Amino acid sequence: MNKITSTPRWRRLLLAALLAGCGQAASLQALEPAADSACALDGMVLRDYPGAKAQIRYGDGKTDYFCDVVELLRTMLAPEQTRGAAVPFVQDMGKADWRRPQGHWIAARAAVYVVGSRAVGSMGPTVVPFAQRADAEAFAGREGGRVLAFADLSPATLGAPAHGH
């Protein structure tokens, strides 16, 4: 008898459910927001503002959209923010149009970010995501700012919250 078959049935079912949730999170893809999609934090309609947008896809099928990347990053970096099977995405501004960004979704944790540039999003000064470091460095050369990997971001690098977020 192997270890799995000697494990009580309820533990095997629990393990199977947990593993299924992990697989589901890994398979989640970004969704393009509808024309009337609003920010999960403040209700602002995404399409009304320039700059990169963000989203979190959950294993339960729910998607939270953010009208500014800073809002997503603050949510991700807050230690009290935990919810099962979540996959965050941002838009690659090396490819998306700043005025009307659509598509070009990339994993938020794999992106590189320009912090402290002259770029302005829906909430004022913003953080700009890129899939390629070279695109981020070129942007920082034009617009100012520092290029940082996700692992180097912190609440302090994001600056003061706008609109009470």
C-alpha positions in Angstrom: 0.0 0.0 0.0 1.5 3.4 -1.0 1.2 6.6 1.0 -1.6 8.1 -1.1 -4.0 5.1 -0.8 -3.4 4.8 2.9 -4.3 8.5 3.4 -8.0 9.0 4.5 -10.4 9.8 1.7 -11.2 13.3 3.0 -7.5 14.2 3.0 -7.1 13.0 -0.6 -10.1 15.0 -1.7 -8.8 18.1 0.1 -5.4 17.7 -1.5 -7.0 17.2 -5.0 -9.1 20.4 -4.5 -6.1 22.4 -3.5 -4.0 21.2 -6.4 -6.9 21.9 -8.8 -7.1 25.5 -7.5 -3.3 25.9 -8.1 -3.7 24.6 -11.7 -6.7 26.8 -12.3 -4.8 29.9 -11.1 -1.8 29.0 -13.4 -4.2 28.7 -16.4 -6.0 32.0 -15.9 -5.6 34.5 -18.7 -6.2 38.2 -18.8 -9.5 39.4 -20.0 -10.1 42.5 -22.1 -12.3 44.9 -20.0 -15.7 45.7 -21.4 -16.4 49.3 -22.4 -18.2 50.0 -19.1 -15.7 48.1 -16.8 -15.0 50.1 -13.7 -12.1 50.1 -11.2 -12.7 47.8 -8.3 -11.4 50.4 -5.8 -13.1 53.6 -6.9 -15.7 52.9 -9.6 -13.9 55.0 -12.2 -14.6 53.7 -15.8 -11.3 52.4 -17.2 -11.8 53.6 -20.8 -12.2 57.2 -19.6 -8.5 57.5 -18.6 -5.1 57.1 -20.4 -2.3 54.9 -19.2 -1.8 51.3 -18.4 -4.6 49.4 -16.7 -4.4 46.3 -14.5 -6.5 43.4 -13.4 -6.5 40.5 -11.0 -8.2 37.2 -12.1 -9.4 34.9 -9.3 -9.9 31.2 -9.4 -13.6 31.7 -8.7 -14.0 33.4 -12.1 -14.2 37.0 -10.7 -12.0 39.7 -12.2 -11.1 43.0 -10.5 -10.0 45.8 -12.8 -7.9 48.8 -11.8 -7.8 52.1 -13.7 -4.1 52.6 -12.7 -1.2 50.2 -12.2 -0.3 51.9 -8.9 -3.7 50.7 -7.5 -3.0 47.1 -8.4 0.6 47.3 -7.0 -0.6 48.8 -3.7 -3.1 46.0 -3.5 -0.5 43.3 -4.2 2.1 44.7 -1.8 -0.4 45.1 1.1 0.2 42.1 3.4 -3.4 41.9 4.4 -4.5 41.4 0.8 -4.9 37.6 0.3 -7.5 35.8 -1.7 -7.2 32.4 -3.2 -5.9 31.6 -6.6 -5.2 35.2 -7.9 -3.3 36.1 -11.0 -2.4 39.8 -11.6 -1.9 41.3 -15.0 -0.7 44.7 -16.3 -0.5 46.1 -19.8 2.8 46.2 -21.7 3.3 49.8 -22.5 6.1 49.0 -24.9 3.2 47.8 -27.2 0.0 49.4 -26.0 -1.2 52.9 -26.9 -1.0 55.2 -23.9 -4.1 57.2 -24.8 -6.3 54.1 -25.3 -4.6 51.0 -24.1 -6.1 47.7 -25.2 -4.6 44.2 -25.0 -1.0 43.4 -24.5 -1.6 41.9 -21.0 1.4 40.5 -19.2 2.0 38.9 -15.8 2.4 41.6 -13.2 5.2 39.8 -11.4 7.2 39.3 -14.6 7.0 42.9 -15.7 9.6 45.6 -15.2 8.3 49.0 -14.1 9.3 52.6 -14.5 8.8 54.5 -11.3 9.0 58.3 -10.9 8.6 59.3 -14.5 6.6 62.2 -15.9 3.9 59.8 -17.0 0.4 60.6 -15.7 -2.4 58.0 -15.4 -5.9 58.2 -14.0 -4.7 58.8 -10.5 -1.9 61.3 -11.3 1.8 60.3 -11.5 1.9 56.6 -12.2 4.1 53.5 -12.5 4.5 52.2 -16.1 4.8 48.5 -16.8 6.8 46.8 -19.6 7.5 43.3 -20.7 11.0 44.1 -21.9 13.7 45.9 -19.8 15.0 47.6 -23.0 11.5 49.2 -23.6 11.4 50.3 -20.0 14.9 51.8 -20.2 14.1 53.7 -23.4 10.9 55.1 -21.8 12.9 56.2 -18.7 15.4 57.9 -21.0 12.6 59.9 -22.6 10.3 60.4 -19.6 12.6 60.1 -16.6 12.3 57.6 -13.7 13.9 54.4 -12.5 13.5 50.9 -13.9 12.7 48.3 -11.3 11.7 44.7 -11.3 8.6 43.7 -9.4 10.7 42.2 -6.6 12.2 45.7 -6.1 8.9 47.5 -5.6 7.6 48.4 -2.2 5.0 50.8 -0.9 7.7 53.4 -0.4 8.8 53.2 -4.1 5.2 53.8 -5.2 4.9 57.1 -3.4 1.9 58.6 -1.5 -1.5 57.1 -2.4 -3.8 59.3 -4.5 -7.5 59.8 -3.7 -7.2 58.1 -0.4 -6.1 54.7 -1.8 
